[in-house]
Amino acid sequence: MSPIVGSLRAIVRLVSVPVTVFLIATFATYALGAAGGANPAATVLGQDATPGQIAQLNHQFGLDKPFLVQYFDWLGHALTGNLGVSYFTSIPVATSISQAFPVDLSLAILALAFAVVLGGGAGILAALRQGGWFDRAVSAVCSGLATVPPFLVGITLIVVFAVFFRLLPSGGYVPFTQNPGQWLRFALLPSLALSAEGAAAIARQLRTSLVGALQENYVLGAAARGLSVRRTLFRHALRNAAGPALTVLGVQIPLLIGGAVVAEKMFALPGVAQLALQAGTERDVPVIQGALLVTIAVVLVSNIVVNAVLLRITPQAARGTRSARRRPMLQATGGAA
């Protein structure tokens, strides 16, 4: 098999599952909106609307078409960036989401950075000091954070840094493009609250896998050849130990997005979660469906990126890919190497 064909097959395997999940999730999202039983036209027009007016507005919304036709029309338009129009404000859904999404995106990036840096650093140091006081302290802190919900972490951060020390604001938001310094001041507390659980999970997983990697023969052999601890750690041991931690990172992304609902409410952030909650109270179905669609897409794209990085930097995954490429060749030659 040529390298190009093997790479194409790897790409197909990488995206086939997310694409399938995307189709199933979007279908379920649209079906739930349709099964809600609400009549948007009647809600928009009010109690004084006549049946003729309601039928005309249903036709304008496309709600008089069969369900599958509505779904494929909606999905086709969504893939081109057209998420429909709000029933109540007549504002394009894509416009509303484009205004709210940068809030969640900036907080999620900062929270992931905190989780990787704090969790990764704590896990590496704990593995290098296995059995010491720092290792025990990291294990105790991670066990505690794993049982504490993000909203309680957020309240604690508000009390300590906003109320007691008055170092950071307790809520609000300033766009990064408007003032990066003020954006960071407003984003620190919610990002730390969102990253706490992920940092604890990454630290625990990385510490466990790195302790095992440091005891492997190739690490001991590298030390015997005189390689520095730093080079042995980052060039050899960490690459083999990073796989489980990256997997944990992929799992944390949906949890991070789910926690954004609480964080936005607690810290008064104008994000997608608050937009969806407000639309839910008004039964503004296009806005709800658009927000869920964007959330689904972000989760799936993030998992594709994590899996691609995992294949790139982890030797075990790379060897598994190469073995999969060689298997048809071995079968064709009767198993001869």
Buried (B, 14 or more C-beta within 10 A) or exposed (E): EEEEEBEEBBEEEBBEEBEEBBEEBBBEBBEEBBEEEBBBBBBBBEEEBEEEBBBBBBEEBEBEBEEEEBBBEBBEBBEEEBBBBBBBBEEBBBEBBEBBBBBBBBBBEBBBEBBBEBBBBBBBBBBBBEEEEBBEEBBEBBEEBEEEEBBEBBEBBBEEBBEEEEEBBBBEBBBBEEEEEBBBBBBBBBBBBBBBBBBBBBBBBBBBBBBEBBEBEEBEEBEEEEBEEEEBBEEBBBBBBBBBBBBBBBBBBBBBBBBBBBBBBBBBBBBBBBBBBEBEEBBBBBBBBBBBBBBBBBBBBBBBEBBBBBBEBBEEBBEEBEEBBEEEEEEEEEEEE
